[in-house]
Amino acid sequence: MSDEDYDSIIDSTPATPADGPPYAECVRCRKPTEYPAAYRGVTLCPVCDWQEAERGACPG
Ligand SMILES: [Zn+2]
């Protein structure tokens, strides 16, 4: 497996659990998330992530 293959796997993984601190802050409530601080993208803590999913699942 080449380095490029490894990068593509990382990019295609939406939520890569961090091995440990530092964690990225939740973009909504600023609490620590399960994402690594180096994570590029929207980082939500489990609570906000769940609320986002609930909101997205509700058509009304
Ligand atoms: Zn949050």
N, CA, C, O and the ligand as a Tripos MOL2 file, in Angstrom:
@<TRIPOS>MOLECULE
protein
  241   239    61     0     0
PROTEIN
NO_CHARGES

@<TRIPOS>ATOM
      1 N           0.8650   -1.2070    0.0000 N.3       1 MET1
      2 CA          0.0000    0.0000    0.0000 C.3       1 MET1
      3 C           0.8900    1.2410    0.0000 C.2       1 MET1
      4 O           1.8210    1.3370    0.7990 O.2       1 MET1
      5 N           0.6080    2.1830   -0.8860 N.am      2 SER2
      6 CA          1.4080    3.3920   -0.9710 C.3       2 SER2
      7 C           0.8840    4.4510   -0.0050 C.2       2 SER2
      8 O          -0.1670    4.2930    0.6150 O.2       2 SER2
      9 N           1.6440    5.5250    0.1020 N.am      3 ASP3
     10 CA          1.2100    6.6180    0.9760 C.3       3 ASP3
     11 C          -0.0900    7.2320    0.4830 C.2       3 ASP3
     12 O          -0.9260    7.6550    1.2810 O.2       3 ASP3
     13 N          -0.2590    7.2790   -0.8470 N.am      4 GLU4
     14 CA         -1.4760    7.8650   -1.4000 C.3       4 GLU4
     15 C          -2.6890    7.0370   -0.9920 C.2       4 GLU4
     16 O          -3.7400    7.5840   -0.6580 O.2       4 GLU4
     17 N          -2.5410    5.7390   -1.0200 N.am      5 ASP5
     18 CA         -3.6460    4.8810   -0.6100 C.3       5 ASP5
     19 C          -4.0130    5.1470    0.8430 C.2       5 ASP5
     20 O          -5.1880    5.1790    1.2060 O.2       5 ASP5
     21 N          -3.0080    5.3320    1.6470 N.am      6 TYR6
     22 CA         -3.2480    5.5830    3.0740 C.3       6 TYR6
     23 C          -4.0060    6.8920    3.2560 C.2       6 TYR6
     24 O          -4.9330    6.9590    4.0630 O.2       6 TYR6
     25 N          -3.6250    7.9350    2.5170 N.am      7 ASP7
     26 CA         -4.2950    9.2270    2.6330 C.3       7 ASP7
     27 C          -5.7560    9.1290    2.2070 C.2       7 ASP7
     28 O          -6.6340    9.7310    2.8260 O.2       7 ASP7
     29 N          -6.0100    8.3690    1.1500 N.am      8 SER8
     30 CA         -7.3760    8.2640    0.6560 C.3       8 SER8
     31 C          -8.2600    7.5860    1.6930 C.2       8 SER8
     32 O          -9.4420    7.9100    1.8150 O.2       8 SER8
     33 N          -7.7000    6.6650    2.4250 N.am      9 ILE9
     34 CA         -8.4730    5.9950    3.4740 C.3       9 ILE9
     35 C          -8.8220    7.0010    4.5730 C.2       9 ILE9
     36 O          -9.9500    7.0150    5.0650 O.2       9 ILE9
     37 N          -7.8710    7.8290    4.9540 N.am     10 ILE10
     38 CA         -8.1160    8.8290    5.9860 C.3      10 ILE10
     39 C          -9.1980    9.7990    5.5390 C.2      10 ILE10
     40 O         -10.0980   10.1290    6.3110 O.2      10 ILE10
     41 N          -9.1140   10.2620    4.2780 N.am     11 ASP11
     42 CA        -10.0660   11.2510    3.7850 C.3      11 ASP11
     43 C         -11.4810   10.6810    3.7040 C.2      11 ASP11
     44 O         -12.4590   11.4090    3.8690 O.2      11 ASP11
     45 N         -11.5850    9.3850    3.4520 N.am     12 SER12
     46 CA        -12.9030    8.7910    3.2730 C.3      12 SER12
     47 C         -13.5240    8.3720    4.6040 C.2      12 SER12
     48 O         -14.6490    7.8750    4.6450 O.2      12 SER12
     49 N         -12.7880    8.5750    5.6770 N.am     13 THR13
     50 CA        -13.3170    8.2300    6.9880 C.3      13 THR13
     51 C         -13.8750    9.4790    7.6560 C.2      13 THR13
     52 O         -13.1010   10.3590    8.0340 O.2      13 THR13
     53 N         -15.1990    9.5880    7.8130 N.am     14 PRO14
     54 CA        -15.8200   10.8130    8.3300 C.3      14 PRO14
     55 C         -15.4700   11.1040    9.7750 C.2      14 PRO14
     56 O         -15.2500   12.2600   10.1360 O.2      14 PRO14
     57 N         -15.4150   10.1050   10.5830 N.am     15 ALA15
     58 CA        -15.1550   10.3360   12.0030 C.3      15 ALA15
     59 C         -14.0440    9.4100   12.4720 C.2      15 ALA15
     60 O         -14.2820    8.2600   12.8420 O.2      15 ALA15
     61 N         -12.8280    9.9370   12.4490 N.am     16 THR16
     62 CA        -11.7020    9.1410   12.9090 C.3      16 THR16
     63 C         -11.4840    9.3860   14.3910 C.2      16 THR16
     64 O         -11.1230   10.4970   14.7790 O.2      16 THR16
     65 N         -11.6880    8.4000   15.2120 N.am     17 PRO17
     66 CA        -11.4910    8.5830   16.6550 C.3      17 PRO17
     67 C         -10.0590    8.9830   16.9640 C.2      17 PRO17
     68 O          -9.1160    8.4160   16.4130 O.2      17 PRO17
     69 N          -9.9020    9.9390   17.8270 N.am     18 ALA18
     70 CA         -8.5720   10.3670   18.2200 C.3      18 ALA18
     71 C          -7.9950    9.3780   19.2290 C.2      18 ALA18
     72 O          -8.7120    8.8150   20.0560 O.2      18 ALA18
     73 N          -6.6970    9.1860   19.1370 N.am     19 ASP19
     74 CA         -6.0480    8.2760   20.0790 C.3      19 ASP19
     75 C          -5.9930    8.8910   21.4740 C.2      19 ASP19
     76 O          -5.8900    8.1790   22.4730 O.2      19 ASP19
     77 N          -6.0620   10.2160   21.5290 N.am     20 GLY20
     78 CA         -5.9860   10.9030   22.8220 C.3      20 GLY20
     79 C          -5.9840   12.3910   22.5920 C.2      20 GLY20
     80 O          -6.0810   12.8400   21.4490 O.2      20 GLY20
     81 N          -5.8770   13.1690   23.6560 N.am     21 PRO21
     82 CA         -5.8460   14.6180   23.5320 C.3      21 PRO21
     83 C          -4.6600   15.0510   22.6970 C.2      21 PRO21
     84 O          -3.6930   14.2930   22.6240 O.2      21 PRO21
     85 N          -4.6590   16.2270   22.0550 N.am     22 PRO22
     86 CA         -5.7590   17.1760   22.1380 C.3      22 PRO22
     87 C          -6.9080   16.8270   21.2080 C.2      22 PRO22
     88 O          -6.6930   16.3340   20.1000 O.2      22 PRO22
     89 N          -8.1070   17.0800   21.6540 N.am     23 TYR23
     90 CA         -9.2730   16.8830   20.8330 C.3      23 TYR23
     91 C          -9.7220   18.2210   20.2520 C.2      23 TYR23
     92 O          -9.4880   19.2830   20.8280 O.2      23 TYR23
     93 N         -10.3690   18.1350   19.1010 N.am     24 ALA24
     94 CA        -10.9340   19.3410   18.5160 C.3      24 ALA24
     95 C         -12.1380   19.7860   19.3340 C.2      24 ALA24
     96 O         -12.8280   18.9720   19.9470 O.2      24 ALA24
     97 N         -12.3730   21.0900   19.3290 N.am     25 GLU25
     98 CA        -13.5430   21.5960   20.0430 C.3      25 GLU25
     99 C         -14.7900   21.4230   19.1970 C.2      25 GLU25
    100 O         -14.7370   21.4760   17.9680 O.2      25 GLU25
    101 N         -15.9070   21.2180   19.8650 N.am     26 CYS26
    102 CA        -17.1870   21.1760   19.1850 C.3      26 CYS26
    103 C         -17.4670   22.5670   18.6110 C.2      26 CYS26
    104 O         -17.2960   23.5720   19.3010 O.2      26 CYS26
    105 N         -17.8920   22.6210   17.3620 N.am     27 VAL27
    106 CA        -18.1180   23.9120   16.7220 C.3      27 VAL27
    107 C         -19.3660   24.6010   17.2730 C.2      27 VAL27
    108 O         -19.5880   25.7860   17.0240 O.2      27 VAL27
    109 N         -20.1690   23.8630   18.0130 N.am     28 ARG28
    110 CA        -21.4060   24.4470   18.5250 C.3      28 ARG28
    111 C         -21.3130   24.8060   20.0010 C.2      28 ARG28
    112 O         -21.7150   25.9010   20.3960 O.2      28 ARG28
    113 N         -20.7930   23.9060   20.8150 N.am     29 CYS29
    114 CA        -20.7890   24.1660   22.2520 C.3      29 CYS29
    115 C         -19.3730   24.2420   22.8340 C.2      29 CYS29
    116 O         -19.1990   24.4420   24.0370 O.2      29 CYS29
    117 N         -18.3690   24.0820   21.9740 N.am     30 ARG30
    118 CA        -16.9660   24.2310   22.3740 C.3      30 ARG30
    119 C         -16.4860   23.1480   23.3310 C.2      30 ARG30
    120 O         -15.4010   23.2650   23.9020 O.2      30 ARG30
    121 N         -17.2630   22.1200   23.5100 N.am     31 LYS31
    122 CA        -16.8110   21.0050   24.3290 C.3      31 LYS31
    123 C         -15.8510   20.1330   23.5170 C.2      31 LYS31
    124 O         -15.8860   20.1330   22.2870 O.2      31 LYS31
    125 N         -15.0060   19.3980   24.2160 N.am     32 PRO32
    126 CA        -14.1030   18.4860   23.5170 C.3      32 PRO32
    127 C         -14.8930   17.4300   22.7530 C.2      32 PRO32
    128 O         -15.8900   16.9020   23.2430 O.2      32 PRO32
    129 N         -14.4300   17.1370   21.5550 N.am     33 THR33
    130 CA        -15.0940   16.1200   20.7520 C.3      33 THR33
    131 C         -14.2470   14.8640   20.7170 C.2      33 THR33
    132 O         -13.1910   14.7960   21.3460 O.2      33 THR33
    133 N         -14.7150   13.8760   19.9810 N.am     34 GLU34
    134 CA        -13.9500   12.6520   19.8030 C.3      34 GLU34
    135 C         -13.0020   12.7830   18.6110 C.2      34 GLU34
    136 O         -12.2700   11.8490   18.2830 O.2      34 GLU34
    137 N         -13.0250   13.9650   17.9610 N.am     35 TYR35
    138 CA        -12.1720   14.1740   16.8050 C.3      35 TYR35
    139 C         -10.8040   14.6880   17.2520 C.2      35 TYR35
    140 O         -10.7000   15.4050   18.2480 O.2      35 TYR35
    141 N          -9.7620   14.3220   16.5180 N.am     36 PRO36
    142 CA         -8.4420   14.8880   16.8150 C.3      36 PRO36
    143 C          -8.4110   16.3610   16.4500 C.2      36 PRO36
    144 O          -9.1470   16.8040   15.5680 O.2      36 PRO36
    145 N          -7.5670   17.1160   17.1220 N.am     37 ALA37
    146 CA         -7.4930   18.5570   16.8900 C.3      37 ALA37
    147 C          -7.1120   18.8630   15.4490 C.2      37 ALA37
    148 O          -7.4490   19.9240   14.9250 O.2      37 ALA37
    149 N          -6.4140   17.9390   14.8120 N.am     38 ALA38
    150 CA         -5.9680   18.1520   13.4380 C.3      38 ALA38
    151 C          -7.0550   17.8150   12.4280 C.2      38 ALA38
    152 O          -6.8460   17.9450   11.2220 O.2      38 ALA38
    153 N          -8.2040   17.3890   12.9090 N.am     39 TYR39
    154 CA         -9.2880   17.0050   12.0110 C.3      39 TYR39
    155 C          -9.7520   18.2070   11.2070 C.2      39 TYR39
    156 O         -10.0450   19.2660   11.7620 O.2      39 TYR39
    157 N          -9.8140   18.0300    9.8870 N.am     40 ARG40
    158 CA        -10.2530   19.1240    9.0250 C.3      40 ARG40
    159 C         -11.7090   18.9190    8.6710 C.2      40 ARG40
    160 O         -12.0610   17.9680    7.9730 O.2      40 ARG40
    161 N         -12.5460   19.8060    9.1480 N.am     41 GLY41
    162 CA        -13.9650   19.6880    8.8740 C.3      41 GLY41
    163 C         -14.7660   20.0600   10.1010 C.2      41 GLY41
    164 O         -14.2150   20.5150   11.1030 O.2      41 GLY41
    165 N         -16.0570   19.8670   10.0170 N.am     42 VAL42
    166 CA        -16.9260   20.2160   11.1340 C.3      42 VAL42
    167 C         -16.7850   19.1600   12.2240 C.2      42 VAL42
    168 O         -16.9610   17.9650   11.9870 O.2      42 VAL42
    169 N         -16.4660   19.6320   13.4130 N.am     43 THR43
    170 CA        -16.3360   18.7130   14.5300 C.3      43 THR43
    171 C         -17.4560   18.9650   15.5330 C.2      43 THR43
    172 O         -17.6180   20.0760   16.0380 O.2      43 THR43
    173 N         -18.2060   17.9410   15.8040 N.am     44 LEU44
    174 CA        -19.2940   18.0470   16.7650 C.3      44 LEU44
    175 C         -19.0720   17.0460   17.8880 C.2      44 LEU44
    176 O         -18.6150   15.9280   17.6510 O.2      44 LEU44
    177 N         -19.3980   17.4510   19.1140 N.am     45 CYS45
    178 CA        -19.3160   16.5220   20.2280 C.3      45 CYS45
    179 C         -20.4630   15.5170   20.0690 C.2      45 CYS45
    180 O         -21.3830   15.7540   19.2870 O.2      45 CYS45
    181 N         -20.4160   14.4140   20.7940 N.am     46 PRO46
    182 CA        -21.4560   13.3890   20.6610 C.3      46 PRO46
    183 C         -22.8650   13.9470   20.8390 C.2      46 PRO46
    184 O         -23.7930   13.5290   20.1470 O.2      46 PRO46
    185 N         -23.0230   14.8930   21.7670 N.am     47 VAL47
    186 CA        -24.3460   15.4530   22.0250 C.3      47 VAL47
    187 C         -24.8420   16.2490   20.8210 C.2      47 VAL47
    188 O         -25.9530   16.0230   20.3410 O.2      47 VAL47
    189 N         -24.0190   17.1840   20.3300 N.am     48 CYS48
    190 CA        -24.4160   18.0040   19.1910 C.3      48 CYS48
    191 C         -24.5500   17.1460   17.9320 C.2      48 CYS48
    192 O         -25.4250   17.3870   17.1010 O.2      48 CYS48
    193 N         -23.6870   16.1540   17.8000 N.am     49 ASP49
    194 CA        -23.7570   15.2650   16.6520 C.3      49 ASP49
    195 C         -25.1010   14.5540   16.6400 C.2      49 ASP49
    196 O         -25.7230   14.3910   15.5900 O.2      49 ASP49
    197 N         -25.5380   14.1370   17.8140 N.am     50 TRP50
    198 CA        -26.8210   13.4450   17.9440 C.3      50 TRP50
    199 C         -27.9700   14.4010   17.6300 C.2      50 TRP50
    200 O         -28.9380   14.0340   16.9640 O.2      50 TRP50
    201 N         -27.8440   15.6410   18.1270 N.am     51 GLN51
    202 CA        -28.8980   16.6260   17.8740 C.3      51 GLN51
    203 C         -28.9840   16.9570   16.3810 C.2      51 GLN51
    204 O         -30.0750   17.1220   15.8360 O.2      51 GLN51
    205 N         -27.8350   17.0510   15.7340 N.am     52 GLU52
    206 CA        -27.8180   17.3100   14.2980 C.3      52 GLU52
    207 C         -28.5080   16.1760   13.5480 C.2      52 GLU52
    208 O         -29.2690   16.4110   12.6100 O.2      52 GLU52
    209 N         -28.2350   14.9620   13.9670 N.am     53 ALA53
    210 CA        -28.8340   13.7940   13.3270 C.3      53 ALA53
    211 C         -30.3380   13.7900   13.5420 C.2      53 ALA53
    212 O         -31.0970   13.4670   12.6280 O.2      53 ALA53
    213 N         -30.7730   14.1450   14.7390 N.am     54 GLU54
    214 CA        -32.1940   14.2000   15.0510 C.3      54 GLU54
    215 C         -32.8810   15.2530   14.1900 C.2      54 GLU54
    216 O         -33.9570   15.0200   13.6400 O.2      54 GLU54
    217 N         -32.2450   16.4050   14.0860 N.am     55 ARG55
    218 CA        -32.8260   17.4990   13.3150 C.3      55 ARG55
    219 C         -32.9110   17.1350   11.8380 C.2      55 ARG55
    220 O         -33.8960   17.4190   11.1570 O.2      55 ARG55
    221 N         -31.8390   16.4920   11.3660 N.am     56 GLY56
    222 CA        -31.8120   16.1100    9.9600 C.3      56 GLY56
    223 C         -32.8240   15.0190    9.6470 C.2      56 GLY56
    224 O         -33.3250   14.9250    8.5260 O.2      56 GLY56
    225 N         -33.1200   14.1960   10.6470 N.am     57 ALA57
    226 CA        -34.0280   13.0800   10.4270 C.3      57 ALA57
    227 C         -35.4930   13.5420   10.4740 C.2      57 ALA57
    228 O         -36.3850   12.8670    9.9600 O.2      57 ALA57
    229 N         -35.7220   14.7130   11.1050 N.am     58 CYS58
    230 CA        -37.0930   15.2060   11.2370 C.3      58 CYS58
    231 C         -37.4410   16.1150   10.0560 C.2      58 CYS58
    232 O         -36.7960   17.1470    9.8750 O.2      58 CYS58
    233 N         -38.4370   15.7580    9.2530 N.am     59 PRO59
    234 CA        -38.8030   16.5440    8.0830 C.3      59 PRO59
    235 C         -39.4630   17.8580    8.4410 C.2      59 PRO59
    236 O         -39.4510   18.7820    7.6270 O.2      59 PRO59
    237 N         -40.0450   17.9800    9.6420 N.am     60 GLY60
    238 CA        -40.7570   19.1800    9.9970 C.3      60 GLY60
    239 C         -39.9020   20.1140   10.7820 C.2      60 GLY60
    240 O         -40.3560   21.1910   11.1680 O.2      60 GLY60
    241 ZN        -21.3030   20.1770   21.1180 Zn       61 ZN61
@<TRIPOS>BOND
     1     1     2 1
     2     2     3 1
     3     3     4 2
     4     3     5 am
     5     5     6 1
     6     6     7 1
     7     7     8 2
     8     7     9 am
     9     9    10 1
    10    10    11 1
    11    11    12 2
    12    11    13 am
    13    13    14 1
    14    14    15 1
    15    15    16 2
    16    15    17 am
    17    17    18 1
    18    18    19 1
    19    19    20 2
    20    19    21 am
    21    21    22 1
    22    22    23 1
    23    23    24 2
    24    23    25 am
    25    25    26 1
    26    26    27 1
    27    27    28 2
    28    27    29 am
    29    29    30 1
    30    30    31 1
    31    31    32 2
    32    31    33 am
    33    33    34 1
    34    34    35 1
    35    35    36 2
    36    35    37 am
    37    37    38 1
    38    38    39 1
    39    39    40 2
    40    39    41 am
    41    41    42 1
    42    42    43 1
    43    43    44 2
    44    43    45 am
    45    45    46 1
    46    46    47 1
    47    47    48 2
    48    47    49 am
    49    49    50 1
    50    50    51 1
    51    51    52 2
    52    51    53 am
    53    53    54 1
    54    54    55 1
    55    55    56 2
    56    55    57 am
    57    57    58 1
    58    58    59 1
    59    59    60 2
    60    59    61 am
    61    61    62 1
    62    62    63 1
    63    63    64 2
    64    63    65 am
    65    65    66 1
    66    66    67 1
    67    67    68 2
    68    67    69 am
    69    69    70 1
    70    70    71 1
    71    71    72 2
    72    71    73 am
    73    73    74 1
    74    74    75 1
    75    75    76 2
    76    75    77 am
    77    77    78 1
    78    78    79 1
    79    79    80 2
    80    79    81 am
    81    81    82 1
    82    82    83 1
    83    83    84 2
    84    83    85 am
    85    85    86 1
    86    86    87 1
    87    87    88 2
    88    87    89 am
    89    89    90 1
    90    90    91 1
    91    91    92 2
    92    91    93 am
    93    93    94 1
    94    94    95 1
    95    95    96 2
    96    95    97 am
    97    97    98 1
    98    98    99 1
    99    99   100 2
   100    99   101 am
   101   101   102 1
   102   102   103 1
   103   103   104 2
   104   103   105 am
   105   105   106 1
   106   106   107 1
   107   107   108 2
   108   107   109 am
   109   109   110 1
   110   110   111 1
   111   111   112 2
   112   111   113 am
   113   113   114 1
   114   114   115 1
   115   115   116 2
   116   115   117 am
   117   117   118 1
   118   118   119 1
   119   119   120 2
   120   119   121 am
   121   121   122 1
   122   122   123 1
   123   123   124 2
   124   123   125 am
   125   125   126 1
   126   126   127 1
   127   127   128 2
   128   127   129 am
   129   129   130 1
   130   130   131 1
   131   131   132 2
   132   131   133 am
   133   133   134 1
   134   134   135 1
   135   135   136 2
   136   135   137 am
   137   137   138 1
   138   138   139 1
   139   139   140 2
   140   139   141 am
   141   141   142 1
   142   142   143 1
   143   143   144 2
   144   143   145 am
   145   145   146 1
   146   146   147 1
   147   147   148 2
   148   147   149 am
   149   149   150 1
   150   150   151 1
   151   151   152 2
   152   151   153 am
   153   153   154 1
   154   154   155 1
   155   155   156 2
   156   155   157 am
   157   157   158 1
   158   158   159 1
   159   159   160 2
   160   159   161 am
   161   161   162 1
   162   162   163 1
   163   163   164 2
   164   163   165 am
   165   165   166 1
   166   166   167 1
   167   167   168 2
   168   167   169 am
   169   169   170 1
   170   170   171 1
   171   171   172 2
   172   171   173 am
   173   173   174 1
   174   174   175 1
   175   175   176 2
   176   175   177 am
   177   177   178 1
   178   178   179 1
   179   179   180 2
   180   179   181 am
   181   181   182 1
   182   182   183 1
   183   183   184 2
   184   183   185 am
   185   185   186 1
   186   186   187 1
   187   187   188 2
   188   187   189 am
   189   189   190 1
   190   190   191 1
   191   191   192 2
   192   191   193 am
   193   193   194 1
   194   194   195 1
   195   195   196 2
   196   195   197 am
   197   197   198 1
   198   198   199 1
   199   199   200 2
   200   199   201 am
   201   201   202 1
   202   202   203 1
   203   203   204 2
   204   203   205 am
   205   205   206 1
   206   206   207 1
   207   207   208 2
   208   207   209 am
   209   209   210 1
   210   210   211 1
   211   211   212 2
   212   211   213 am
   213   213   214 1
   214   214   215 1
   215   215   216 2
   216   215   217 am
   217   217   218 1
   218   218   219 1
   219   219   220 2
   220   219   221 am
   221   221   222 1
   222   222   223 1
   223   223   224 2
   224   223   225 am
   225   225   226 1
   226   226   227 1
   227   227   228 2
   228   227   229 am
   229   229   230 1
   230   230   231 1
   231   231   232 2
   232   231   233 am
   233   233   234 1
   234   234   235 1
   235   235   236 2
   236   235   237 am
   237   237   238 1
   238   238   239 1
   239   239   240 2
@<TRIPOS>SUBSTRUCTURE
     1 MET1         2 RESIDUE 1 A MET
     2 SER2         6 RESIDUE 1 A SER
     3 ASP3        10 RESIDUE 1 A ASP
     4 GLU4        14 RESIDUE 1 A GLU
     5 ASP5        18 RESIDUE 1 A ASP
     6 TYR6        22 RESIDUE 1 A TYR
     7 ASP7        26 RESIDUE 1 A ASP
     8 SER8        30 RESIDUE 1 A SER
     9 ILE9        34 RESIDUE 1 A ILE
    10 ILE10       38 RESIDUE 1 A ILE
    11 ASP11       42 RESIDUE 1 A ASP
    12 SER12       46 RESIDUE 1 A SER
    13 THR13       50 RESIDUE 1 A THR
    14 PRO14       54 RESIDUE 1 A PRO
    15 ALA15       58 RESIDUE 1 A ALA
    16 THR16       62 RESIDUE 1 A THR
    17 PRO17       66 RESIDUE 1 A PRO
    18 ALA18       70 RESIDUE 1 A ALA
    19 ASP19       74 RESIDUE 1 A ASP
    20 GLY20       78 RESIDUE 1 A GLY
    21 PRO21       82 RESIDUE 1 A PRO
    22 PRO22       86 RESIDUE 1 A PRO
    23 TYR23       90 RESIDUE 1 A TYR
    24 ALA24       94 RESIDUE 1 A ALA
    25 GLU25       98 RESIDUE 1 A GLU
    26 CYS26      102 RESIDUE 1 A CYS
    27 VAL27      106 RESIDUE 1 A VAL
    28 ARG28      110 RESIDUE 1 A ARG
    29 CYS29      114 RESIDUE 1 A CYS
    30 ARG30      118 RESIDUE 1 A ARG
    31 LYS31      122 RESIDUE 1 A LYS
    32 PRO32      126 RESIDUE 1 A PRO
    33 THR33      130 RESIDUE 1 A THR
    34 GLU34      134 RESIDUE 1 A GLU
    35 TYR35      138 RESIDUE 1 A TYR
    36 PRO36      142 RESIDUE 1 A PRO
    37 ALA37      146 RESIDUE 1 A ALA
    38 ALA38      150 RESIDUE 1 A ALA
    39 TYR39      154 RESIDUE 1 A TYR
    40 ARG40      158 RESIDUE 1 A ARG
    41 GLY41      162 RESIDUE 1 A GLY
    42 VAL42      166 RESIDUE 1 A VAL
    43 THR43      170 RESIDUE 1 A THR
    44 LEU44      174 RESIDUE 1 A LEU
    45 CYS45      178 RESIDUE 1 A CYS
    46 PRO46      182 RESIDUE 1 A PRO
    47 VAL47      186 RESIDUE 1 A VAL
    48 CYS48      190 RESIDUE 1 A CYS
    49 ASP49      194 RESIDUE 1 A ASP
    50 TRP50      198 RESIDUE 1 A TRP
    51 GLN51      202 RESIDUE 1 A GLN
    52 GLU52      206 RESIDUE 1 A GLU
    53 ALA53      210 RESIDUE 1 A ALA
    54 GLU54      214 RESIDUE 1 A GLU
    55 ARG55      218 RESIDUE 1 A ARG
    56 GLY56      222 RESIDUE 1 A GLY
    57 ALA57      226 RESIDUE 1 A ALA
    58 CYS58      230 RESIDUE 1 A CYS
    59 PRO59      234 RESIDUE 1 A PRO
    60 GLY60      238 RESIDUE 1 A GLY
    61 ZN61       241 GROUP 0 **** ****
